[in-house]
């Protein structure tokens, strides 16, 4: 009689937002095409205690980082302009 041992590895898929305050034993992260919300990549990468417990499935490009930083800067400048206009109306 031949016995076979089947090893099962259970993976739990969760969103970055669900694990914001959690510390996980191991994380496998896929950067995807774009960051949906500012800081989401940081949250995902900072959920483990040790670097050895982090696996990254794909590369992140410098272009993606630059595009995100540029869009955030534009949003911030627009919001500052809006606040200045509001303060002038209230005077």
C-alpha positions, 0 to 999 in steps of 0.5 A: 500500500502506498500512502501519499501525503498531500501538503495543503498551504492555506492562503488568505487574501485580504485587502490592504485596508483590512490589515491596516492595524494588524501585524502578519506573519508573512506577506506576499504583495503585488504592487498592481498597476497603480496605487488606489490610495496614497500610502496603501503600498506602505501599509501593505509592506509594513505589516510584517516584523521582519524583512524575511517575511515579506515577498514581493511578486512584481517590480515597482517602477520609478515611473509609477512612483513619480506619477503618483507623487506628481498627482499628489502635489497637484491635488495639494496645490489645488486644495490650497488654492481652494482654501485661499479663495474661501478665506478671501470670501469670508473676509 
